[in-house]
């Protein structure tokens, strides 16, 4: 078998690995109502089922991207898939919400080993035009799997159990391991491996964890003054001031310390978790800023839509998956569009067109969300949104990494993936908080207009918010007027979340204006790199 053919077959299994990781970040969405009924989890736990995975994923990407460069990219990929598969078994058999969240944490560790490694393998394996095609395949896989996940999850949840949404990862993991061993070559830095920046790793984890914890738990414990007392074992938070301001203060201090520590190590010639020198490259610096902001809007809305479709419109998990399939179709169409016109326009132009399509799609969703909405009014905007995701994701990855040296591809791809995942985590946290807070406020106001006593209002609002909307059908059966108020309030909240996502995407589009095409100096270097590998 020729080396070229082996590379392309290897890309198939790398893409399946990417699909495994991305599907797992979305497959749970349509299964959440079933998980709520089965395990009795609250709306805060609903967010943590998503965030525990995404947060650990984001916090460890830089660590594993660096380790993959030094100790072997294929080796890290294999270890990550194995850990991910074992954690999926634990999630499938979880009997409580806390055990499910713990399993998701372990999945996040495995996922963090896989995603940056796939990017750095592509960056180290392909050259020139082939590299662009490989990045397009990688990005299109991400875009398509964002919606294939809900469809697969809906089918498994409806006809089998939500537990199979995790169990499906095991056979896929086995296929990836076998294919990777057969067709993916090992690669790592040519220089001797040096010690990993442990302090930087700890600071990066603390920064990410405290930021997302504060955003998710702020509505529970109070943004300034304590609403609910925090208890950890026998210890109780003793102050009237909420723990959330302290959490954000830790975020600020740890984040500042991470940057200062990294710059210090760089000055004295020691290795750093984040290659700060890469930020001197304009395409890398500006591309990561754009990617983080875009991800705030791209994936946060996927949390609220399945909840609204099932709790308000009454769709089952499979019907919800079919509605969201429009997003996947749009993404696949975009990959064909990029292939046909990619050589005629610059990558950054494709990124901007994609972002504009995402803005139109998400804002359009916000305009049609109501208790009387039908799938025909939703699907076209999801298609446009998916089309934009398919265009922007692949090309933005290429723009970010196009000037990164191959020996630093793991750090570069790890940084790029971290920017996306932090954006995704923040999007879920922020849009989830907007969804549940505004739903509770709107429902309380509507019930007050009905002169419902405060104790009864509180009981209804808590039932709707704590169940992430799953209590709405039962409320409707008990009292049609109260149920209708709950549906309207949850629909309004979902609309606000959609408009907020569109706002983040607008900021991402503005950030992309700082991205330029390939410079004349880099054209020569890229032309030299275009020579085929032996």
Secondary structure, DSSP 8 states (H G I E B T S, - for coil): --HHHHHHHHHHHHHHHHHHHHHHHHTTGGGHHHHHHHH---HHHHHHHHHHHHHHHHHHHHHHHHHHHHH-HHHHHHHHHHHHHHHHHHHHT--SHHHHHHHHHHHHHHHHHHHHHHHHHHHHH--HHHHHHHHHHHHHHHHHHHHHHHHHHHHHHHHT-TTHHHHHHHHHHHHHHHHHHHH------SS------HHHHHHHHHHHHHHHHHHHHHHHH-SSB-SS--EETTEE---SB-HHHHHHHHHHHHHHHHHHHHHHHHHTT---SS-GGGGGSHHHHHHHHHHHHHHHHHTTHHHHHHHHHHHTS---HHHHHHHHHHHHHHHHHHHHHHHHHTTTS-HHHHHHHHHHHHHHHHHHHHHH-STT--HHHHHHHHHHHHHHHHHHHHHHHHHHHTTS-GGGHHHHHHHHHHHHHHHHHHHHHHHHHHHHHHHHHHHHHHHHHTT--HHHHHHHHHHHHHTTTTTHHHHHHH-HHHHHHHHHHHHHHHHHHHHHHHHHHHHHHHHHTT-----HHHHHHHHHHTS---
